[in-house]
C-alpha cells in the first residue's frame, strides 16, 4: 500500500488512518469521540438540571431569613472546569 514517509495522510494498511498528521486506529478514534460526547452530555445535563431548580421569590427569601436568620456573609459562586490537553 502507501508508505507513511513523505505523505503523513497515507499509512500502510494497518487499520490506522492519518488525520492532519495524527495517526489513529479505529479504537483510539472511537475512544476519543466517546470521551468528547460524554463531556458534552455531562455539561448539558448539568445545565438542564440547574434550569429545573425552583427559584425563590423575594417574599419566600424574607420568610426563610426570619425563620433561620440571615447568612453571615454571602457565598461566592465559583465555577471550575478541568481541560485535558
C-alpha positions in Angstrom: 0.0 0.0 0.0 1.2 3.5 0.7 4.3 4.3 2.7 3.9 6.8 5.6 7.1 8.6 4.6 6.6 11.7 2.5 2.8 12.0 3.0 1.5 12.0 6.6 -2.0 11.4 5.4 -1.3 8.0 4.0 -0.3 5.0 6.0 0.1 1.3 5.4 -3.0 -0.8 5.6 -2.7 -1.5 9.4 -6.2 -0.2 10.2 -4.8 3.2 11.1 -5.8 6.5 9.5 -3.6 9.6 9.5 -5.6 12.7 10.0 -3.7 16.0 9.8 -0.5 14.3 10.8 -2.1 12.4 13.7 -2.2 8.6 13.3 -5.2 7.0 15.0 -6.5 3.5 14.8 -10.2 2.8 14.9 -10.3 2.0 18.6 -8.4 5.2 19.5 -10.7 7.3 17.4 -13.8 5.7 18.9 -12.5 6.3 22.5 -11.7 10.0 21.6 -15.2 10.6 20.2 -16.8 8.7 23.1 -15.0 10.9 25.6 -15.9 14.1 23.8 -19.6 13.1 23.6 -19.6 12.1 27.3 -18.2 15.6 28.2 -20.8 17.4 26.2 -23.6 15.3 27.6 -22.4 15.8 31.2 -22.2 19.6 30.7 -25.6 19.8 29.1 -27.3 17.5 31.7 -25.8 19.8 34.4 -27.3 22.9 32.6 -30.7 21.2 32.3 -30.6 20.2 35.9 -29.8 23.8 37.0 -32.6 25.2 34.9 -35.0 22.8 36.5 -34.3 24.1 40.0 -37.1 26.2 41.5 -36.4 29.8 42.2 -37.1 31.6 45.4 -39.2 34.8 45.4 -38.2 37.8 47.5 -41.1 37.1 49.9 -40.0 33.5 50.3 -36.4 34.5 51.0 -37.5 37.1 53.6 -39.6 34.3 55.3 -36.5 32.0 55.3 -34.3 34.8 56.7 -36.9 35.4 59.5 -37.1 31.8 60.5 -33.5 30.8 60.2 -31.6 34.0 60.3 -29.7 35.8 57.6 -26.3 34.2 56.5 -23.3 35.9 58.0 -21.8 36.7 54.6 -22.8 36.0 51.0 -21.2 33.0 49.5 -19.0 33.4 46.4 -20.1 31.5 43.4 -17.3 29.6 41.8 -17.0 27.6 38.7 -14.2 25.3 37.8 -13.5 23.3 34.8 -10.6 21.0 34.0 -9.3 20.9 30.5 -7.1 18.0 29.4 -4.5 18.8 26.9 
